[in-house]
């Protein structure tokens, strides 16, 4: 009746979409939500750390920070083993 008891954490980065954020009851009743914005973080750590982080991203843009997308899934789909199984298989294939 109340969905999964497994805790899920959602982080919202920025606000590119100004629409309200909606979480459906089907996600269960054990979850948290938080926000994070890069510019606030960089202001807090200072210019030396910011420069070091930017250099790392530039140096690793085709390795550590490379992204590969095959489809978009909803939060509920992310909880479905049949939906996420191909993702794990693709990751294993890339890393072997």
C-alpha positions as CSV (number, residue, x, y, z in Angstrom):
1,X,0.0,0.0,0.0
2,X,2.8,2.4,0.8
3,X,5.3,1.2,-1.8
4,X,8.9,0.3,-1.1
5,X,10.5,0.9,2.3
6,X,14.0,1.2,0.7
7,X,15.3,4.8,1.1
8,X,15.7,6.7,-2.1
9,X,17.6,10.1,-2.2
10,X,16.8,12.7,-4.9
11,X,19.2,15.6,-5.6
12,X,17.9,18.5,-7.7
13,X,20.7,20.3,-9.5
14,X,19.8,23.8,-10.7
15,X,16.4,24.8,-12.0
16,X,16.4,24.6,-15.8
17,X,12.8,23.5,-15.7
18,X,10.8,26.0,-13.6
19,X,7.8,23.6,-13.3
20,X,6.9,22.2,-9.9
21,X,8.8,19.1,-8.9
22,X,6.4,16.2,-8.5
23,X,7.1,13.0,-6.6
24,X,4.4,10.3,-6.9
25,X,3.3,8.1,-4.0
26,X,4.3,5.0,-6.1
27,X,8.0,5.8,-5.2
28,X,7.3,4.6,-1.6
29,X,7.4,6.6,1.6
30,X,11.2,6.4,2.4
31,X,12.9,9.1,0.5
32,X,14.7,12.4,0.8
33,X,15.2,15.4,-1.5
34,X,18.0,17.9,-1.6
35,X,19.4,20.6,-3.8
36,X,22.9,21.4,-5.0
37,X,24.2,24.1,-7.2
38,X,27.8,24.1,-8.6
39,X,28.3,27.9,-8.4
40,X,27.5,28.0,-4.7
41,X,29.9,25.1,-4.1
42,X,32.7,26.8,-6.1
43,X,32.3,30.0,-4.2
44,X,32.6,28.1,-0.9
45,X,35.8,26.2,-1.8
46,X,37.7,29.2,-3.3
47,X,39.6,29.9,-6.6
48,X,42.5,27.5,-6.0
49,X,40.2,24.5,-5.6
50,X,38.0,25.7,-8.4
51,X,41.0,25.9,-10.8
52,X,42.1,22.4,-9.8
53,X,38.7,20.9,-10.3
54,X,38.3,22.6,-13.7
55,X,41.7,21.2,-14.8
56,X,40.7,17.7,-13.7
57,X,37.5,17.8,-15.7
58,X,39.3,19.2,-18.8
59,X,41.9,16.4,-18.5
60,X,39.4,13.6,-18.0
61,X,36.5,14.7,-20.2
62,X,36.8,11.6,-22.5
63,X,37.3,9.2,-19.6
64,X,36.1,9.8,-16.1
65,X,33.6,12.4,-17.1
66,X,32.4,10.8,-20.4
67,X,28.7,10.0,-20.6
68,X,26.8,7.5,-22.6
69,X,23.0,7.6,-22.9
70,X,20.7,5.0,-24.5
71,X,17.3,6.1,-23.1
72,X,15.6,8.2,-20.5
73,X,13.7,6.4,-17.7
74,X,11.4,7.7,-14.9
75,X,12.2,7.4,-11.2
76,X,9.7,4.5,-11.0
77,X,11.3,2.7,-14.0
78,X,14.7,3.1,-12.2
79,X,13.3,0.8,-9.5
80,X,12.3,-1.9,-12.0
81,X,15.0,-4.6,-12.3
82,X,13.9,-5.4,-15.9
83,X,14.5,-1.8,-16.9
84,X,17.9,-1.3,-15.3
85,X,19.4,-4.7,-16.1
86,X,20.4,-3.6,-19.6
87,X,22.2,-0.6,-18.1
88,X,24.4,-2.8,-15.9
89,X,25.1,-5.1,-18.8
90,X,26.2,-2.2,-21.0
91,X,28.4,-0.8,-18.3
92,X,30.1,-4.2,-17.7
93,X,30.7,-4.5,-21.5
94,X,32.3,-1.0,-21.7
95,X,34.5,-1.7,-18.7
96,X,35.8,-5.1,-19.8
